[in-house]
């Protein structure tokens, strides 16, 4: 039981951080690519990222399987970070 709780806490904090980092990166890149000013895109994506972190944190404790939480959060964060890098590369080209 304590190991499962520690895994859930780790998923909520570390996995949620990775997922929200990817979301903020892709939102910032995408909004800037669509024509929003850099700082407006930065602030809007950060505000939405904080709200998303709250949702992800609560979802991690409400979900039945902690392994699924880890998978969704880490894979989703990685995919969004990769997509953000591609958008940024396209903007620099």
C-alpha positions as CSV (number, residue, x, y, z in Angstrom):
1,X,0.0,0.0,0.0
2,X,2.7,2.6,0.8
3,X,4.5,1.9,-2.5
4,X,1.4,2.4,-4.5
5,X,0.7,5.6,-2.7
6,X,4.3,6.8,-3.4
7,X,3.9,5.9,-7.0
8,X,0.7,7.8,-7.3
9,X,2.3,10.9,-5.6
10,X,5.2,10.6,-8.0
11,X,2.9,10.3,-11.0
12,X,0.9,13.3,-9.8
13,X,3.9,15.5,-9.3
14,X,6.6,14.4,-11.7
15,X,4.3,13.0,-14.4
16,X,2.1,16.0,-14.1
17,X,5.1,18.4,-14.4
18,X,6.3,16.6,-17.6
19,X,2.8,16.6,-19.1
20,X,2.2,20.3,-18.3
21,X,5.7,21.2,-19.6
22,X,4.9,19.6,-22.9
23,X,1.5,21.4,-23.0
24,X,3.0,24.8,-22.2
25,X,5.7,24.3,-24.9
26,X,3.3,23.3,-27.6
27,X,0.7,25.9,-26.7
28,X,3.3,28.6,-26.6
29,X,4.8,27.6,-29.9
30,X,1.5,27.1,-31.6
31,X,0.0,30.4,-30.4
32,X,3.1,32.3,-31.5
33,X,3.0,30.5,-34.9
34,X,-0.6,31.6,-35.2
35,X,0.3,35.2,-34.8
36,X,-0.1,36.0,-31.1
37,X,2.7,38.1,-29.6
38,X,5.5,36.2,-27.9
39,X,4.8,37.3,-24.4
40,X,1.0,37.0,-24.7
41,X,1.4,33.4,-25.9
42,X,3.9,32.8,-23.1
43,X,1.5,34.1,-20.4
44,X,-1.6,32.4,-21.7
45,X,0.1,29.0,-22.1
46,X,1.5,29.3,-18.6
47,X,-1.9,30.2,-17.1
48,X,-3.5,27.3,-18.9
49,X,-0.7,25.0,-17.9
50,X,-1.2,25.7,-14.2
51,X,-4.9,24.9,-14.5
52,X,-4.0,21.7,-16.4
53,X,-1.6,20.7,-13.7
54,X,-4.4,20.9,-11.1
55,X,-6.7,18.7,-13.3
56,X,-3.9,16.2,-14.0
57,X,-3.0,16.1,-10.3
58,X,-6.5,15.3,-9.2
59,X,-7.0,12.8,-12.1
60,X,-3.9,10.9,-11.0
61,X,-5.5,10.3,-7.5
62,X,-8.9,9.5,-9.0
63,X,-7.7,7.0,-11.6
64,X,-7.9,3.3,-10.9
65,X,-4.6,2.3,-12.3
66,X,-1.4,4.2,-11.5
67,X,0.5,2.6,-14.4
68,X,-1.9,4.1,-16.9
69,X,-1.4,7.5,-15.3
70,X,2.4,7.2,-15.7
71,X,2.0,6.1,-19.3
72,X,-0.4,8.9,-20.3
73,X,1.5,11.6,-18.6
74,X,5.0,10.7,-19.7
75,X,4.2,9.7,-23.2
76,X,1.8,12.7,-23.7
77,X,4.4,15.1,-22.3
78,X,7.1,13.7,-24.6
79,X,4.9,13.8,-27.7
80,X,3.8,17.4,-27.0
81,X,7.4,18.5,-26.3
82,X,8.6,16.9,-29.5
83,X,5.8,18.5,-31.5
84,X,6.7,21.9,-29.9
85,X,10.3,21.4,-31.0
86,X,9.1,20.8,-34.6
87,X,7.0,23.9,-34.5
88,X,9.8,26.0,-33.2
89,X,12.2,24.5,-35.8
90,X,9.7,25.4,-38.6
91,X,9.4,29.0,-37.3
92,X,13.2,29.4,-37.4
93,X,13.5,28.1,-40.9
